[in-house]
Amino acid sequence: MAKMNPVVHFEIPAVDKNRMSDFYSKVFGWKTQIMGPEFGDYVVVQTTESDEKTRRPLTPGAINGGFFPRTEGHSTPTVVISVDDIQEAMKKVEEAGGKIAGGEKLGVPDDIPGIGLYIAVVDTEGNKVALLQPSPQM
């Protein structure tokens, strides 16, 4: 049986990051950390207790996520799938009929310090998902 790649993160677009953070904190008890412009105004979302060093959830099967600024071309939630080799996964996406949407540079994964290599792809039905090759944990 082929190795299954798990969903490890989610991202939801926001028009008002403060309002969005407040909503999810009040309704679900999630913790949020609003990042500044140097991090693209991203909001880190913790839905479950996580390891302080690795930032990975302590509860098996649980995932954390983030909120990003909604833009015209980036306005739907995204699931992030963990892969061992992002280049190989990108090749498989294209071989199966999907497309590489890209990061900051089309077709080139973004290197997110302490997190890993990240790139958006589009499946055969037009849905955007993302691939993440996690950084090795120390």
N, C-alpha and C positions, 0 to 999 in steps of 0.2 A: 504494500500500500504506500502510495506517495505521501511525503510529509505534508501535513496541513499547516498553512500559515495563518496564525490567529489575528483577529482584530485587536489592536493594542492601544488605540487612541481614537478620539472623535474630535471633530471641529465643527462649530456652529457659527454662522455669520451673525454679526450684530451691527445695528445702526448706532446704538448708544451703549457702549461697553459698561458704563456704570449702572445703567438701568437693567441691563441684561444680567450683570453680576448680582445685583440686588435681588432680582426675581429668582434666580436659581438658588441663591443662598437661603432666601425666605421659604421657598416652596420645598426644596429637597435637602437643605442643610449643607450644600456643597461649599467648599472653601475656594476663593478665587484670589489670584494675585495679578493685579493689573500692571503690565509692563509698559515701559515708555516707548517713545518714538524710535529709539535705537533698536527695539525689538518689534517694530512694525505695529505698535499699539496692541499687541497680542495679550490675551488674558489666559493665564494658566489656570486650569480648573482641576480641583481635586475632589473626586466623588467618593473616595474611600481612603482609609488610612494607608500611607505609603512609607516605604523605607526612606529614611532621611538621606542616605548616601546615594542610592541608585534612583530614587524617585519612583520606583516601581511599586504597584499596589501589593499590599500584604495579603489581601483576600484573593484566592485563586479565581480566575475568570473575570474579576473586576477590572475596569479600565478607567483612566482619567482622560482629560481632554483639554480643549481650549476654545476660546471665542476669538474670532478674527474680524477685522473691519469688513463689512459688506460692501462690495463693489459691483458694478454692472456685470462683470464677467465672473464673479466669485460670490454667488448668492445662495448657495444650497449647502446643507450639511455634508460633511465628508467623513468617511470611515478610513482609518489608517491601518494598513495591514503590514505586519512584520515579515520581513524576508531575510534570508541569510546572505544573499548576494544580489544587490540591487541591479547591477548590470545584467545579470542572468535573468532576473525577473522582468526587466524592461524588454529584453529580447523575447521572452515568452508572451508578454502582453501583445507585442506586435505580431508574433507568429499566430496568435489566436484571434487576430482581427481587431485588437484594441489599438489605441493611439497613446503616444507619450504627450502629455499636456505640458509638462515642464515645471521648472521652478523659476528662479529669477531669470535663468537663461534657458531657452527652449531646448529640451532634451538633455539637460545637464542637472543631475541631482544637487539640491542645496545641502551644504554641510552645516548642520545645526550643532554648534559646540556642546559637547556633553550629552547630546541626544542621538545623533547619527545622520546618515544620508537619507534625504527625503525628496520624493518627486511625485507629482500628480500624474495620473493616467486616466484615460477614458475607456470604459468597457465597450462592448459591441452594441449596447443599448443606449449609449450616450451618457451614462452615469459617470461622474467623476469620483474616483477613489484615490487614495494615496498609498505609496509604498514607503516603508521605513526600514533601512538596514541599521539596527541599533548600534551605537558605539559600544566597543568592549567595555565592560564595567571593571573598575579597578578593584 
